[in-house]
Amino acid sequence: MIVRVATLDDEPGSRPKYHIWTEQDVAWLEGEDLPRYSQWQPDG
């Protein structure tokens, strides 16, 4: 499921486990200490 943060009015009650599709992220998006995958996360 993909949910854009700007569409939420309240705390969602859960936190991200990893970031996907990061191959074209800009430097200012980094900061969270979560696994990052350039495309889709590996099966695991």
N, C-alpha and C positions, 0 to 999 in steps of 0.2 A: 504494500500500500504506500502510496506517495501522498503526503499531506504537506501542503505549503504552509509554513509557519505563519505567514501573514493572514491566513484564513481562520486562525484560532482566536477566540475571544477569551478563553479561560485556559488555565493549566491543563494539559491533556492527561496528566496522571501517569505517564510513562516517559521514559527517556530513550534516545536513540542508542543502538548497540554498535553501529558502524556507519560509515559514510560510503555511498556508492556513486559512480559516475563522476569521479574527482579528477579525471585526467586533464580537464581544462579549468579547474578551480583557480581562482586568483589568490594571491598570498594572504590577503586580509581575511579570508574565510577560515584559515587554519587557527587552531588554538585549543580545540578539544582533544583530549588524549583518547581518541577512539580509533579503531582500525579503519584504514582508508583503502578503498579499492578503485582502481582507475576506471573500471567498468562495473559489471555486475559482481556481487560477492561470490566467492568460490563455494561450491557445494561442500558442506562440511559437517 
